[in-house]
Amino acid sequence: MARVQTAAAGRLDARARGRKRARAVRDLGEGLLYLAPSLFLFAVFVFIPLGRTVYLSLFYTSPIGAPREFAGFDHYVDLVTNPAFRRSLGTTFLFVLYTVPGSIVIALGLAVLANRRLRGINVFRTLFSSTIAVSLAVAATIWALMLNPSIGLFNYVLSLVGVRGPAWLTDPTAALISVSLVTIWAALGFNTIVLLAGLQGIPEELYESAKIDGAAGLGIFRNITLPMLSPSLFFLLVVNVIQVFQAFTQVHALTRGGPVEATNVLVYSIYLDAFVNFQFGYASAQALVLFAVILTLTLVQFRVIERRVHYQ
């Protein structure tokens, strides 16, 4: 009798497991059905191009981008031994260092000002957020006029105090800084809005308690504002690093990678090799290296910096 009961219980368990598996398969099918439009777009614009890039990086290609001869890892070996690629990679890292910290720090200052309850503050908020509505191509054109050494606003203001301004976009020592300034200006609107939203999400009770305990000024900012704002700061750090590594429009519009390759960042180097020199395999290898660099830095930021983030 006990054996019969045990066998019956086993059959019931098997049926229950079967029904559970069938339900899981049905739920997975429904989920994939809902995700199908997004998966299709990702496949067309992300996964297939990524696979094509990996494929082309292993071949020498014709001027129209068709694989012609198997190259193996020759392109990657060339990248390691090519001084021009190393200079381009170093220029890219320098560009990131010039741009990302300044963009976040300036945006933080603007967000703190915009968070104050002052008359006319909405006008100020509209002004700093207006950079979001300006495309990088238009912004680069405006800045090219302002940085013009002969008729530009920057050198005119410097001349008023007796300083002779440099040739901002044709001087190798100033060109990368000039492109960085344009990039900082273009990112200020988005960065400031994100930080302002973070500031407005901090409970007022924390500030009131700190004031009762005798804290004020920089003490409140350092011990309350910055820790509570750390999720927004971390988000902007990750996003800005990725965006600056992918910068192209402002470089193309302002300097075309010059002078003397002073602004030849990695994305622009990829563009030159692919669409000017028609070396699509070599450009694909560079693109994969850029992908690996961005992915590595993003993972490092999540592993190292996120530990200091204070989530409410």
C-alpha angles and dihedrals in degrees: 000000000000091000091053091050091048092050091048091050090050091052090050091050091049091050091048091050090048092051090047092052091047090050091049091050091048092049090048091051092050091048092050090048091056091044094047097097092050093043090051092053092046090049094050098042104027118016100039094045089047091052091046090051092052090049095049092048088067095055143062106237139209121245089268093053100257116143108255109168133008110253102175109196095337093113092054091048089051090052092054093049098038113101091198091060092048090051090049091050091048091048089052093053091047090050090052091050091050094048115032102053093043093047094052096042094049091045090051091053092049091047092052090051092046091051092063119102100239134144111267094014090134089064090053091049090051092051097053094042092052091085088074090067094052117085119227092244092056092043091051091051092051092047092047088061093046092048094047106126093220107037102011125124094230097059091041091057091046091050090057089065094042098260121132108221122221128246091266100197101031100043110091092216095050104034098080091046089051093052088047091054091053091049092049091050092049092051097044096087096054094040094049094048091052092049092044090054089050092050092050090052093060110103114247089221090073092058092045092051091048092051091050088053090053100258119142145163115349092009092062091044093050099041102035114014099046097044092047091046094048095100090057092044091050092049091051092047092055095043095045094049090052093046095047092049087055096047113140115133098065092045092050094046098044111031111358087226094305168140095083089333090298091140098030096129120182098263091052090048088054090051093051094048093046105039104022104033093027093223095141095165093053091045090050090054090052090049091054091049089052089049090051092048093050092045092049094049091047092052091047090052091051093046098043112021098036089065088071093050115109110214115196 
